[in-house]
Amino acid sequence: MTLFTGLSAFPLTPADDEGQLKPELLQHFLERIVAAGADSIGLLGSTGGYAYLTPEARKRTLQAAVESVARRTPLIVGVGALTTEAAEDLARDAGKAGADGLLLAPMSYQPLTDEEVFRHFEAVAAAGGLPLCIYNNPGTTRFTFSPELIARLAGLPNVVAVKMPLAADGDHAGEMQRLRAMTPEGFAIGYSGDWGAKDALLAGGACWYSVAAGLLPDPALALTRAARNGDAAEAARIDAAFAPLWALFREVGSFRVMFAIAESLGFGGITPPRPILPLEPALRERVEAALSRLP
Amino acid sequence: MTLFTGLSAFPLTPADDEGQLKPELLQHFLERIVAAGADSIGLLGSTGGYAYLTPEARKRTLQAAVESVARRTPLIVGVGALTTEAAEDLARDAGKAGADGLLLAPMSYQPLTDEEVFRHFEAVAAAGGLPLCIYNNPGTTRFTFSPELIARLAGLPNVVAVKMPLAADGDHAGEMQRLRAMTPEGFAIGYSGDWGAKDALLAGGACWYSVAAGLLPDPALALTRAARNGDAAEAARIDAAFAPLWALFREVGSFRVMFAIAESLGFGGITPPRPILPLEPALRERVEAALSRLP
């Protein structure tokens, strides 16, 4: 198994009202993921709220994670930033601190051109010196990768994988076939968008970059294993149990729902970074009900 | 004239290759704006690259500007940030440092709800304690304000103005009529989008938040004065001279073009913050040609 394969679980970065990291709680989240046997940890991804953290907070989070995980599970670290300089610094820091791989999203303020994104990835991948996954997440970055740009990036040193959003037409097999024809042998094409993970994995997706697995690694791993073994019936059974949760993810955003899941699981006292608000009580009750459906 | 009225000129924040502020050049840009007689300066707006600067760099920029402008022209300062906490800090700092007003854009990573944006503005407007303009710029923030949300925000203490994007249907008069009916007396409705400024001003827009005026304050001011005096023919004449520049703004983004304008005007040695790239030579030649058309 290569680094960007299987189930990658994305933990929250737990912080208190003042925005201070709660390292013990982070380590507890990570321990659950390691104990479940997830294939990797997607630290400081969108779910880990990387976009809202200072470089110093990101460094502290990574250090706490490296100590806690102690190389039992590969650690993939989000190094996206609005400037190339900041992302280069984060990539260098991640390598020194003990990350195994990098995730890079083209965060943007001014909409970016393809050439700008290419040069950005070229610089950050070189600075990091670690295997890097293209974090293709137009819902947050507002940048849309063309297949041609992914192919061009896949030719760069260190760029070995892409995390795709779900195919708009649902044809993940067709999309992967086209991308495989344009990218080097071994370039790993995985998917995020938990509600479509079953389909993407059954279609041959290399990896499920999973929000839910950050707090619910056991059922997410069961779904991943079933789908990757081609057991469509078992994968569908587990996916159906997740359905009420997927509905909430789509309705109000998985990031907000994850904080409510944490609360339901007894990990209180953490709040989303403002301006993101905690869910209203009625939605928190729906989260509670959705969790009760899981195996 | 109230603060958010007339011509607000948005300077670049000039930095060298290493991202270090060039304070003398900033002060030179500001001097040109003050000398032209612009009604306000929109410091650290989108054109000022606020989204790419550290809080420390933003503080240094504001200090240099306050010293240089010395209250000759009102200073409006962009305090947008991805977290409410960071924006509150910037708003407090701006007040202490000597800003006259604030501009607040709802920067986003996770797409924001209306309620989240409302609470964000409420907190930052309270922290700043200065007149605040809603920076409605969906092209960069990817947040779209409904008229209802603008009306709700206009009821908050300190929130006294909005900077609107050009009306999609071109009907600025109709849009302003609807917004005026929903907002308190004196709430100032201005526009950005330089290529439509003439029309927005002729339709009664209170303010032109102008990118071009950051480097070309004289012709921008002439256009503003003509339009606000209802001299449609003179406004159209000046606007026509700007047309080749407006075409470039729309084609490759005004932020990139402004760096090329600076170079053409002899202010070399400043570069956009990576990942933003300088324009290719062919486009820089078009910028040069566009400038030669101006009065």
Interface residues (C-beta under 8 A of the other chain):
Chain A: G19 S46 A51 Y52 L82 T83 T84 E85 P106 M107 Y109 Q110 P111 L112 T113 E115 E116 V117 R119 H120 A123 G139 T140 R142 G253 F255 R256 P273 R274 P275 I276 L277
Chain B: G19 S46 A51 Y52 L82 T83 T84 E85 P106 M107 Y109 Q110 P111 L112 T113 E115 E116 V117 R119 H120 A123 G139 T140 R142 G253 F255 R256 P273 R274 P275 I276 L277
